[in-house]
Amino acid sequence: MAMKKFINDPKDLTRELLEGFAIAHGDIITVTSDKIVGRTQPKPAGKVALVTLGGAGHEPALSGFVGEGALDYSVVGDIFAAPGPPKVLEAMRLAQREAGILLIVLNHAGDVMSADMAAELAAKEGLKFRKILTHEDIAPGADAPAEDKRGLVGCCPLYKIAGAAAEAGKSLDEVHAIASRFNDNMATLAVAMRTATHPASGQAIFDLADDEMEIGMGQHGEAGTGPSKILTADQTAELMCSRLVAAVKAQAGDRLLLIINGAGATTLMEMYIVLRGCKKYLDTQGISIAAAHCGEWLTVQEMAGFQMFVAKMDDELLEYYHAPCHTPALTVR
């Protein structure tokens, strides 16, 4: 089947989408340098800067979280591809300040390689920074080694929480500690029903039969736990939520942040019904929802499915999650 997308020349995809992004949100973000998105109004130099990196094609993530109360810079790779180390280093130089930089990296091989090489060069230049790796996908198993667990939508609320801590004037070590506590208490599981088309090649990312779904699918169509027949919303919610609750070791009386993140072609109607199913299950466990979100934060083109995210929260993490922010993807007043 021919690819059906409103694009021009595939080699211009990233540049053109960033140009449109800047037109739509020029009051918040600017394309500071080729494939580097920064704030239109920079954060005061006395506050910690947040830098992240990742491939395009997952909009609004990751650059949609650049702005007040969240990221300072996002380094954008081509579609589903990590940016190169020189571009990451350039962003770290732009963010350089006495307060320091928190470099937030999703656990995907290309992102990790680019971030590690840039960090090595930044250290030689004397830049002050700390790094945090998100790896909350529990598809390989909740107890699998961190290097085997992919970074999924959990980066987005982590940007929010770490960004709020930075805006509050916390030191680099304090921001890193707060972000790490959140990182250590979060988990994500994805499910897919229908594939997406890679916009640069026109090829389907994976194959699923019309009556199948797959839990554990990765961000780019990487294999999950294997296909199964499609379940109802409540069955899917309980199956996934129970595994996530076990992964973060939530017990009666605990409070969770719960996010249903659409993959690109799943309606809000479906996401709200799944969220309802999650609450039904959590009520039976005596676990409360401290905050919830349904919508698209980190997508995979027109993939049908969603990522279910939970994090065990405390008063401080909730305070930072609810703190004001203003970004293209999320505004809290």
C-alpha positions as CSV (number, residue, x, y, z in Angstrom):
1,M,0.0,0.0,0.0
2,A,1.3,3.5,-0.9
3,M,2.3,5.7,2.0
4,K,-0.4,8.3,2.7
5,K,1.2,11.3,4.5
6,F,1.2,15.0,3.9
7,I,5.0,15.4,3.4
8,N,7.3,16.9,0.8
9,D,10.8,15.4,0.2
10,P,11.5,12.8,2.9
11,K,15.1,14.1,3.3
12,D,13.6,17.4,4.5
13,L,11.2,16.0,7.1
14,T,13.0,17.0,10.3
15,R,13.9,20.5,9.1
16,E,10.4,21.2,7.8
17,L,8.6,19.9,10.9
18,L,10.8,22.0,13.2
19,E,10.1,25.1,11.0
20,G,6.4,24.4,11.4
21,F,6.8,23.7,15.1
22,A,8.5,27.1,15.6
23,I,5.8,28.9,13.7
24,A,3.1,27.3,15.9
25,H,4.9,27.9,19.2
26,G,7.3,30.8,18.6
27,D,6.2,32.4,21.9
28,I,7.6,29.4,23.8
29,I,10.4,27.8,21.7
30,T,12.8,28.7,19.0
31,V,15.1,26.6,16.8
32,T,18.2,27.9,18.4
33,S,20.5,26.1,16.0
34,D,20.0,23.4,13.3
35,K,18.0,20.7,15.1
36,I,18.4,22.2,18.5
37,V,15.2,23.5,20.1
38,G,15.5,26.0,23.0
39,R,13.4,28.4,25.0
40,T,12.4,31.7,23.5
41,Q,12.8,33.2,27.0
42,P,15.9,31.5,28.5
43,K,15.9,30.4,32.1
44,P,18.0,32.6,34.5
45,A,21.7,31.4,34.5
46,G,21.5,30.7,38.2
47,K,19.2,27.8,37.7
48,V,20.0,24.3,36.5
49,A,19.4,23.7,32.8
50,L,17.8,20.5,31.4
51,V,18.9,19.1,28.1
52,T,17.5,16.0,26.3
53,L,17.9,14.3,22.9
54,G,16.1,11.9,20.6
55,G,14.8,11.3,17.2
56,A,11.9,13.1,15.5
57,G,8.7,11.4,14.5
58,H,7.3,11.1,18.1
59,E,5.7,14.5,18.3
60,P,4.9,16.3,20.6
61,A,7.8,14.6,22.3
62,L,10.5,15.4,22.9
63,S,10.8,19.1,21.9
64,G,7.2,19.7,23.0
65,F,8.4,19.8,26.6
66,V,10.8,22.7,26.1
67,G,9.7,25.7,28.0
68,E,9.2,27.2,31.4
69,G,9.1,24.6,34.1
70,A,10.5,21.8,31.9
71,L,13.4,21.5,29.4
72,D,15.8,24.2,28.3
73,Y,17.1,22.4,25.2
74,S,16.0,19.4,23.0
75,V,18.4,18.0,20.5
76,V,16.5,16.5,17.6
77,G,17.6,13.6,15.4
78,D,16.2,12.6,12.1
79,I,13.1,10.4,12.1
80,F,13.4,7.7,14.8
81,A,17.2,8.3,14.9
82,A,19.5,9.8,17.5
83,P,21.2,13.1,16.9
84,G,25.0,12.9,16.6
85,P,27.3,13.6,19.5
86,P,28.6,17.0,18.1
87,K,25.0,18.3,18.1
88,V,24.4,17.1,21.7
89,L,27.7,18.8,22.8
90,E,26.6,22.0,21.1
91,A,23.4,22.0,23.1
92,M,25.3,21.4,26.3
93,R,27.6,24.4,25.5
94,L,24.5,26.5,24.9
95,A,23.2,25.4,28.3
96,Q,26.5,25.9,30.1
97,R,26.1,27.7,33.4
98,E,27.5,27.7,36.9
99,A,24.4,26.0,38.2
100,G,25.1,23.1,35.9
101,I,23.2,20.9,33.4
102,L,21.0,17.8,33.9
103,L,21.3,15.7,30.7
104,I,18.3,13.4,30.4
105,V,18.7,10.4,28.1
106,L,16.2,7.7,27.1
107,N,17.6,4.2,27.0
108,H,17.9,3.5,23.3
109,A,21.2,2.4,21.8
110,G,21.8,5.4,19.5
111,D,20.7,8.0,22.2
112,V,23.0,6.4,24.8
113,M,26.0,6.3,22.4
114,S,25.5,10.0,21.4
115,A,25.0,11.1,25.0
116,D,28.0,9.2,26.3
117,M,30.3,10.6,23.6
118,A,29.0,14.1,24.1
119,A,29.3,13.8,27.9
120,E,32.9,12.6,27.6
121,L,33.8,15.7,25.5
122,A,31.8,18.0,27.8
123,A,33.7,16.7,30.8
124,K,37.0,17.5,29.0
125,E,35.8,21.0,28.4
126,G,35.0,21.4,32.1
127,L,31.2,21.7,31.7
128,K,29.3,21.0,34.9
129,F,26.6,18.4,34.4
130,R,25.0,15.2,35.6
131,K,23.3,12.6,33.5
132,I,20.2,10.5,34.1
133,L,19.0,7.5,32.0
134,T,15.3,6.6,31.8
135,H,14.7,2.9,31.5
136,E,11.2,2.2,32.7
137,D,9.8,-0.2,30.1
138,I,9.0,-3.4,32.0
139,A,8.3,-5.6,28.9
140,P,11.7,-7.4,29.4
141,G,10.6,-8.0,33.0
142,A,10.4,-5.7,36.0
143,D,13.7,-7.0,37.4
144,A,15.6,-7.1,34.1
145,P,18.9,-5.2,34.0
146,A,18.5,-1.5,33.4
147,E,20.4,-1.7,30.1
148,D,17.7,-4.0,28.8
149,K,14.8,-1.7,29.6
150,R,13.8,0.9,27.1
151,G,13.0,4.5,27.9
152,L,9.4,5.3,26.9
153,V,6.9,8.0,27.9
154,G,8.3,8.3,31.4
155,C,10.8,10.9,30.2
156,C,8.0,13.4,29.8
157,P,6.8,13.6,33.4
158,L,10.4,13.4,34.5
159,Y,11.1,16.5,32.4
160,K,8.2,18.1,34.3
161,I,9.3,17.2,37.8
162,A,13.0,17.9,37.3
163,G,12.1,21.1,35.5
164,A,10.0,22.3,38.4
165,A,12.8,21.5,40.8
166,A,15.2,23.5,38.7
167,E,12.8,26.4,38.5
168,A,12.6,26.3,42.3
169,G,16.3,27.0,42.5
170,K,17.4,23.5,43.6
171,S,21.1,22.7,43.1
172,L,22.3,20.3,40.4
173,D,22.7,17.5,42.9
174,E,19.3,18.2,44.3
175,V,17.6,18.2,40.9
176,H,19.4,15.0,40.0
177,A,18.3,13.3,43.3
178,I,14.7,14.3,42.8
179,A,14.7,13.1,39.2
180,S,16.4,9.9,40.2
181,R,13.8,9.2,42.9
182,F,11.1,9.6,40.4
183,N,13.0,7.5,37.8
184,D,13.5,4.7,40.3
185,N,9.7,4.5,41.1
186,M,8.2,4.6,37.6
187,A,7.2,1.9,35.1
188,T,5.7,1.8,31.6
189,L,4.2,-0.9,29.4
190,A,3.0,-0.4,25.8
191,V,0.4,-2.2,23.7
192,A,-0.1,-2.0,19.9
193,M,-3.0,-2.9,17.7
194,R,-1.9,-1.6,14.3
195,T,1.4,-0.5,12.9
196,A,2.7,2.8,11.7
197,T,4.4,3.8,8.5
198,H,8.0,5.1,8.6
199,P,7.6,8.5,6.9
200,A,11.1,8.5,5.4
201,S,10.9,5.0,3.8
202,G,7.1,4.4,3.4
203,Q,7.6,0.9,5.0
204,A,5.4,-0.6,7.7
205,I,7.2,-0.7,11.1
206,F,5.8,-4.1,12.0
207,D,3.0,-6.5,11.2
208,L,0.0,-7.6,13.3
209,A,-3.1,-9.5,12.2
210,D,-6.4,-7.6,12.2
211,D,-7.6,-9.5,15.3
212,E,-4.3,-9.3,17.2
213,M,-2.7,-6.9,19.7
214,E,0.8,-7.1,21.2
215,I,1.7,-6.0,24.8
216,G,5.3,-4.9,25.4
217,M,5.8,-3.3,21.9
218,G,8.7,-0.9,21.8
219,Q,8.8,2.7,20.8
220,H,9.8,1.9,17.2
221,G,8.0,-1.4,16.7
222,E,10.5,-3.5,18.6
223,A,9.0,-6.9,19.6
224,G,7.0,-7.2,22.8
225,T,5.8,-10.3,24.6
226,G,4.2,-11.7,21.5
227,P,0.8,-11.2,19.8
228,S,-2.5,-12.2,21.4
229,K,-6.1,-11.8,20.5
230,I,-7.5,-8.4,21.1
231,L,-8.9,-8.0,24.6
232,T,-11.5,-5.6,25.9
233,A,-10.5,-2.2,27.4
234,D,-11.1,-3.5,31.0
235,Q,-9.2,-6.7,30.4
236,T,-6.3,-4.8,28.8
237,A,-6.3,-2.3,31.7
238,E,-6.2,-4.9,34.4
239,L,-3.6,-7.0,32.7
240,M,-1.2,-4.1,32.1
241,C,-2.0,-2.1,35.3
242,S,-1.4,-5.2,37.6
243,R,2.0,-5.7,36.1
244,L,2.9,-2.0,36.5
245,V,1.7,-2.0,40.1
246,A,3.9,-5.0,40.9
247,A,6.9,-3.4,39.1
248,V,6.8,-0.3,41.3
249,K,5.9,-2.3,44.4
250,A,2.8,-0.3,45.0
251,Q,0.7,-1.3,48.0
252,A,-2.6,-0.3,49.6
253,G,-2.4,3.3,50.6
254,D,0.1,4.3,48.0
255,R,-0.6,7.1,45.5
256,L,0.2,6.8,41.8
257,L,0.7,9.1,38.9
258,L,-1.1,7.4,36.0
259,I,-0.7,8.3,32.3
260,I,-2.3,6.8,29.3
261,N,-0.2,8.0,26.4
262,G,-1.7,7.6,23.0
263,A,0.7,6.1,20.3
264,G,-0.8,8.3,17.5
265,A,-4.0,6.7,16.2
266,T,-5.8,5.8,19.4
267,T,-8.8,8.0,20.2
268,L,-9.3,9.8,23.5
269,M,-12.5,7.9,23.8
270,E,-10.5,4.7,24.1
271,M,-7.9,6.1,26.4
272,Y,-10.5,7.4,28.8
273,I,-12.2,4.0,28.9
274,V,-8.8,2.3,29.6
275,L,-8.2,4.9,32.4
276,R,-11.5,4.0,33.9
277,G,-10.5,0.3,33.8
278,C,-7.3,1.1,35.6
279,K,-9.1,2.9,38.4
280,K,-11.5,-0.1,38.8
281,Y,-8.4,-2.3,39.3
282,L,-6.6,0.1,41.5
283,D,-9.6,0.5,43.7
284,T,-9.6,-3.3,44.4
285,Q,-6.0,-2.9,45.6
286,G,-6.6,0.1,47.8
287,I,-4.3,2.2,45.7
288,S,-5.3,5.8,44.8
289,I,-4.7,7.9,41.7
290,A,-3.0,11.1,42.8
291,A,-2.9,12.5,39.3
292,A,-3.9,11.2,35.9
293,H,-3.4,12.3,32.3
294,C,-4.8,11.0,29.0
295,G,-3.5,12.2,25.7
296,E,-0.6,12.1,23.3
297,W,2.8,13.0,24.6
298,L,5.2,10.5,22.9
299,T,3.7,9.0,19.7
300,V,4.8,6.7,16.9
301,Q,3.3,8.3,13.9
302,E,-0.1,6.6,13.3
303,M,0.5,3.5,15.4
304,A,-2.7,2.3,17.1
305,G,-2.2,1.5,20.8
306,F,-1.0,3.3,23.9
307,Q,1.7,3.3,26.6
308,M,0.5,2.9,30.2
309,F,2.7,4.6,32.7
310,V,2.6,4.6,36.5
311,A,4.8,6.2,39.1
312,K,4.7,5.9,42.9
313,M,4.4,9.5,44.3
314,D,5.2,11.3,47.5
315,D,4.3,14.8,48.6
316,E,7.4,16.5,47.1
317,L,7.1,14.7,43.7
318,L,3.4,15.7,43.5
319,E,4.3,19.3,44.3
320,Y,6.7,19.4,41.4
321,Y,4.4,17.6,39.1
322,H,1.6,20.1,39.8
323,A,4.0,23.1,39.6
324,P,3.4,25.7,36.9
325,C,4.9,25.1,33.5
326,H,4.4,26.4,30.0
327,T,5.4,24.2,27.0
328,P,3.9,23.4,23.6
329,A,2.8,20.0,24.9
330,L,1.8,20.8,28.5
331,T,0.8,24.0,30.4
332,V,0.0,24.0,34.1
333,R,-1.1,27.3,35.8
